[in-house]
Amino acid sequence: MNAESIRELFEQVRRGKLAPDEAVDRLRHLPFEDLGFAKIDHHRSLRAGMPEVIFGQGKTPAQTAEIFARLAKHGGNILATHADQKQFAAVKKKVRAAEYRELARAIVLQRDSRKHGNGTIAVVSAGTSDIPVAEEAVVTAELMGNPVEHFYDVGVAGIHRLLANREALTKARVVIVCAGMEGALPSVVGGLVGVPVIAVPTSVGYGASFEGLTALLGMLNSCASNVSVVNIDNGFGAGYVASLINRL
């Protein structure tokens, strides 16, 4: 439920097309709905511009499906991250229009295709192995109403691949960079563009990468002043913050 849908609800009451009691019933679960195992924040789209996002990991298929269906009743685009095929199958039974983005491990319901961003968000992956995290960022940014371009497998081991896309990167309003191993790519990109760069360390790498900790520490120590960092493998967080920046 967002500001536009509430205005439409009030307008239906004003025109006599909707009984006041029915309107009250629709608003009953504002700001949240208690399912016992979850308290769904229906007020979040009013506060933050996007409905609550479901983190699928640790939830049963039935729980995921119930939360997804309840959110879907209130309109807008719905997203579940870190979701698997069993969770998607349960969601699909309740919400037929839901889709599964396998690379991103995301369940999506896109009903609003309007663009809210003021420019393009670029999503960059250092290697092919970083693409799942990058795809989570792409899906998030797209559902939040942004034009998105992606540039994959352009890491520092073959810097010419990145430089071949330099012109396109400089046209972006925000750049998300996903990298594992030593995590050097965000600093390089930060030195090429004059916009915010959101670095996403990934858990890709051999033993001394410490499941992304090495990349995280490297990114936190970036000498490029336009680089900020989110948590390991947090493509969703990067896509969300990039979307908010792109609306300014």
N, C-alpha and C positions, 0 to 999 in steps of 0.2 A: 504494500500500500504506500503510495507516494502522494505528494501534494496535488498532482493533477487528478488522480483517481478520487481523492477526497472531495475536490471541487466538483467533479462530475457527480458524485454521490449526493452532495447538497443540491446541485442543480436538478437532479431527478426528483428529489423531495419537493423542491420549489414548484416544479411543473406538475406535481401530482402523480407522477409516474411511479413513485416509490413511497410506500407507507413509512411514516416516521419510525414506527416500531421495527420495521425491517432494516432501516438504515442503522438504528441503534444496535441491532443484532450483528450487522456487518462490522460495526466499530467495536464490538464487545471485546475483541481480542487485541485491541490497541491499548497499551504498547506491546504486551507479550501474551503468549498463549502457553499454558502449562500442560504438557503432555505426561507429566510424571517423570519420564526419563530425560526430558528436554524442555526448556523454556524458550519458545521461539520468539525472537525479537522482531515483531512486525513493524515496529516503529523505526527500525534502523534506516530504511530507505529515505524517510523524512529527515533524519539527522545527517546521514552520510552520503546519500545519493545512490545507494545500491542496497538491495535487500541483504539480509544476513546470508553469509556463505557457509555451506556445510563442509566440515572437515570429516571426510569419510572414514579415515583410519581409526580403528577401535570401535566403530559402530557396527551393529548387526545390519544385514540387508533390510530387515523389517523396520528398524529404527530409522535408517537412512531414507527409506521409501516414505515413511509416515511424515517425517520432517519436510522432505522435498514436496510432497503433495500438499501439505498445509501451507507452505510458503507459496506454492503455485496458485492457490486459490485467491491470493491477494494481488496477483498481477506482477508485471515486471519480469526481468530476466533472472533465472535461478541457476546457481552454480554449486556443484559439490566437487571438492578436490580430494586427491588421494583416495579415489574410489576404484573398486574393482568390478569385474564383470557380474559377479553375483549381486552386488548392490545395485548395479544398473538394471539387471533383470527384474529385481523387485520394484524399482522405481518405475520401469516401463509399464508394469501392470497397472499402476495407479495413474501415471501421467504418460499417455501414449505419444505425445510429441517430444518427449525427452530424447536426447541423443548422447552417445558415448564417444568422447574423443580419446582414443586409445593411447596415443603417444603422451598426452597430457594427464592421463588417468583421471579424466574429469567427466562428470555428467552435467549436461547443459540443457537449459530450456530457454531459447531465445525468441522472445515475442516483440521486443522493442528494438528496432534496428536504427533508431535515430542516432546521429552523431552529436556527442556532447563535448568532445575535445576540440581544442583550438589548433591542432596540428597533428602530425604523424608521430607515433611512438615506434621507434626502431628497436627490435629485439635481436641481439647478437649472441651466437654461441661459439665458444672457442673450438670445440670439437663436435663430431657427430654424437658422441656419448653424452654430451650436455644438452641435446635437443629435448629430451623429456621435460627437463626443468624449464627450458626456454618456451616450450609449447604451453606449459601451465601459465606462464606470463602472458603469452599471446592470447590464449582463451580468455583470461581475466580481463585484459585490456579491451578486447573486442566486445565482450559482454557489457562493459562499462561505457561503450559508445565511442570508441576511438578507432581511427584508421591505423592499421598496424602493418609494418613491413618487417620481414625477418631476413637475417643474413647468417647462415649457418656454416660451420666448419671454416672459420677464418682466424684461427689462433695464431699465436706468436711464432710457432715453429715454421710457419710459412707466411710471413708478414705481408708479402705481396698480395695475398688473397684478401686481406683486410683493406689494403690501400687501393685495390681495384674498386672498392665500394665507398671510397672516401666521400665523393660528391654526394651520394645518396644519404650517407650518415649525417653530413653537415646540414641537411635539410630537415632533419628530425627535430622535434621540440623536446623530446626526452629520449634517452637511449638506455636500454637495459642490456647488461652484458653478463652472460652466464659462463663461468669457467671453473674447471677443476685444476688438478695438478698443482702448479705453483701459483696460479691465480693472477698472472701478470696482465692479462688482456684488458681489464677495465682501466688500468693506468694508461695504457697505450691509447685506447679510445678516448679517454679523458683529455689527452694531449692533442687530439685531432679535432675535437668539437668544442663549441662554446655554450653547451647546454648541460643540464643535470645528467649525470651518468649514475645509474643505479646498478651496483655490482652485486651479483648473486654467486657466492661460492657454491660449487657443487661437490658432491661426495665422490666424484670420479678421480681415480688415480691409484697408484701403487701404495705399498705399506706406509711410507713416510708422509703420505698425504693426510694420514690420520682421518680418513673419511670426511674430508673437506676442511678440517681445522687449519691445515697449512694454507689453503687458498683464502680462508677467512682472515687469518692473521695478516697475510700479504696484502689483501685488499684494504684492511683497516689501516695499514701503514702506507697507503698510496700517497705518492708525492703530487698527484693531480688533484687540485683543490676542488674540482667539481664532481668528485666521486664520493658517493655515500654507499653504505653497505647494508644488506639485509641478511637474514639468517641462512644457514646452509640449506641448499635445495629449495629455498622459499621463492619459487617463481611467482606464486600467487601474491605474496606481499609486495614484490617488485612491480607486478602489473597493476596492483591496486594503487600504490603510491604514485606510480607514473601517471595513472589516470587522473588522480587528484591534481597533480602538478599541471597536467595538460588542460585542465579546466580553468586555471587561473587566468 
